[in-house]
Each structure stands twice: as structure tokens, then as C-alpha cells.
Amino acid sequence: MKILAIDTALDAISACVVDAAEERPDSIETMAMERGHAEALLPLIDRVMARVEGGFAALGRVAVNVGPGSFTGLRVGVAAARAIALACEIPVAGVSTLAALAAPLILEQKPGLVVTAIDARRGNVYFTAFGPTGRAVVPPRLAQPREALRSLGAGPLRLAGPGARLLAAEAPAAGTDAEIAAGGGEVDIAFVARLGLLADLELAPPRPLYIAAPGAKAQEEAPA
């Protein structure tokens, strides 16, 4: 089965097509950008699909990064994924940014928790932690870096994601053994595809993931 993966959650737009039976993507493209996701995404997807034998008709599933991330970026990516899935009459799976950042580090099977984090602004991070088997041991949360570290224990921690440096800066004061893992700063769109292939569609809806602060009233939509 071939899957089209789409990512617009952070400061880039990406798309790729992966065949479940192949190691390398059939087609892939990424463009760094802070704004203009809506205008650039569909042309980028068209270019990616033009390099895939059979085009859109060859797809069996779509995957989309559902966040946390940019409020506008998430909505653009999710809307595109839903539209393509509807037109092709195929299912669509949502993939967490935090899980996609963690996936390559989990595969390395090194000691310690894999912790992924995104800068949530105003002194906060979105973060989660995974054990050696890939199971989430700390669910996605919004917290200040020191508070996040307290919930993660003494370590060792392997940090990844654009918010990793915020955790690393607080680690010495918190007495936590933590280091930023090499190559874990950005989402690899191929891992969004791989996670989308493995996703249980009933547990991975294609809708933006918004993480509220502890004790906050749940909202249907809120800025990420």
C-alpha cells in the first residue's frame, strides 16, 4: 500500500509518498517557511504526486501531522489531507508531531526515555516521553520546562524537537541527566508516513491536536 504523508505543523511544509513494502520514499519534498502554508502546500503535493507511478489512484491511505503546532498550519494540512482522502475514497490517519519526532530515536534503542518537545511560547513547552518499546510513559502535556523535567525523573533523557533546548537548559538545575539527541530537531516526513501506515484509524482521527494547560477547560479549538 502507498501512503501520502503531509506535514504543515511547524516552520516547513512537507509531503512524501511511501510504499509499505519499500524502505525509501517514492517521492518526497520539503520547503522551509514560517508563513504561506496554504498557498504553497497544494502545488508541493502536486509535484510530489507527479513523480509517483499511478498518481493519486495508487494511494491507499493519507497521513497528516495533527500537531501540536501552528494553529493555521495544522488546519491547512488537515483540510488538504481530508480533501484528498475524500476525493480518492481512501482513509486518512492523524499522526502526532511529538510521536513523529520520537520515532527515529526510539528505533535506535538506546538507554533512557525519549522526550520530545515543542516550544509553546510564553515559557511553556508541549512535551511527551516514550519508553524503549515506543510506548508513551508520559502523555502529551503543556508545562513550563522545569515542571516538565520534574515529571520525567532523574533521567537519562534523550531530548528531541524544537523545544528540546528549553528542557536542556533547565536540566542541570533540576538535577536531571539529559542530552539533546543528534538529528532530532525537525520532523522527518517519512516517519509521519510510516506511523500513518501503522495507525489504528479509529484511534488516530485527522483533526488538530490541541493540548490545554492542566486544569484548563477543554476547548474544541484553541491556538496551538
N, C-alpha and C positions, 0 to 999 in steps of 0.2 A: 504493500500500500504506500502511496505517496501522500505526503502531508505538506501543506503550505503553512509556514510559520510567519507571524507578523509581530513586530515589536515597535511600539512608539512610546514606551513608558517614560523614558528618561531623555537624555540630550542627544538622541540619534533616532533614525528610523531604519529598520532592517526588515528584510524578508528573505526567506530561503525555501527551497523545496528539498525534502529529504525522502528517500525511498527506504522503507523499513529494512530492506534486505541489503542495503549498501552502507558503507562507513562514511563516505563523503557526500556532502550535499550535491544534488544535481545542478543547482543554481543558487547563487547567494549574492546579496548586495547590501551594503550598509552606508548610510550617509550621516555624518555628524551634523546636528543642528539643534538650536535651542528653541527656534520658532519656525512656523511654516509647515508643520507636520501634515496638515490637512491638504495643502496644495501639492506636496511632494510625494505623498505615500502612494497614491494610485498609479502614477507614472512609474514609480520604482517597482511596484508589484507587476505591472505590465512587462517591464524589462526582464524581471526575473522569470516570469512565466513564458516569455518568448524563447527562452533557452531550454525549456522543458519539453521533451518529446510528448506529443499528445496534448499539450497545453492544459487548460483548466479541466478538460474532460478526463485527464489522467489522475486527478486528485481524488483521494478517498476520505480526506479529513482536513480541517483547518485548525490551527492552534494560534492563540493570541495571548500576548503578555497582558495580564489584567491588573498588574500593579502589586504593591503600591508604586506610585509615580506621579507624573504630571497630570493634573485634572483634565486638561484639554487633550493632552497626548493620549491618555487612556481611552477617552471617549472616541477619538478619531480611529484608533486601532481596532477597538471593539466593534464599532459601526462597520468598518471595512470588512472585518472577518465575518460578521453576521451576514452582510450583504452577499459576499462571495459564497458562503456556505448555502445560503438560500437559493442563489442562482444555480449552483451546481448540485443542489439537492443532496448535500453531504453534511455530516455533523461537525460541530465546532467545539473545541475544548479550551478552557481558560487555564493559563499557566502563571503561577506567581513569580514576580520578579525575584523575590528572595530565594525561592527554590531554584530558579534558573541560574542565579549567581553561585549557589552552593553546589550544584550538580558536578562540575568538573573537579572540585576539591574532594567531594565525597568519594569519587572514583579513585582518588589517589590512596585512600585507606591509610592515612597517617594518624598517629595518636592525637587525641583531643577532640573537642567539639568544633564543628564548622559553624561559624557565626557570620551571617550576612547582614549588612546594614546599609540603609539609605538615609542620606541627610533629609530630615523632615522640616528643616528650618526652625527658627526660634529656639535653638538649643536642644532640639529633640532629634531622635533617630527612629526609623522603623527598623525593627530587627527580629531575627528568629535564630534558632540554633538547632543543629542536626547532629545526631549521633553517628557512629561509624557505619551503621547499616543504612543510613539515609532517613531514618525515622526522625520526625521533628520532636525534640525534647522540650523546647520552649516555643509556644505558639507565637505567631506574629503579633508584635506589640509596638506601641508608641511610648517612648520614655526618654528621659534625659540620659546621656551616656553613662554617668556614674550609677544611676539607678539600674540601667540595663546590665552593667557589669555585676552588680550585687546579685542579680537574679541568675547569673551564669556560673557563679562559683569561682574557685581559685584558678581554674584552667588545668591544662593548657587549652588555649583558644586559638583557632586559626581564623583570622578575620578576612572578609572579602566584601566587595561592594563599595560604592562611592561614599558611604558613611563609615567605612572601616577606620579611617584615620581619626575620627572623632572618638571612637572607642579606644583606639590605641593610645591616644593622648592621655586618657584618664586611667589607663590600666596600672601604671606604677603607683599612683596614689591609692588606688583601690586594692593593691596587693594582688593583682591578677596577672598570671602568666599568659601573655597574649602577643601574637605577632601577625602582621599583615601578610597574607599569602601572596606569593608571586603570581601575577597574571590574573588576579581575581577582581579587577577593578570595574569591569564592564560586562554586560550581559552578552553571552555568546548565543546568537540566534539559532545556531544548530542545536543547542541544548533545549531551547524553547520547543523546537520541533520534536526532539527525542522525548521530552516529557509529555508533549501533546499526544504522541503515539501511545504512550503507556497510560495516559489518564483514563480514569473511570468517568465517563461522560456525565453520569448522574451526580458526581462529587466535584466536578470541575466546570461550573457554569461559565459562559462567556460574558461576564459582567464585571465592571470595575471593582477592584478590591480596595475598600476604604477602611483604614484602621483608626478607630477612635481612641482617645485617651482613656485610661481606666476610670470608670465611674461616669463617663460621658453618656448622654442619651443617644441611643442608636439612631442613625440617620440613613435614609435611603440613598442620599447622595451628599457628599461633603468634599471640600477641597483636599487633595492628597498632599 
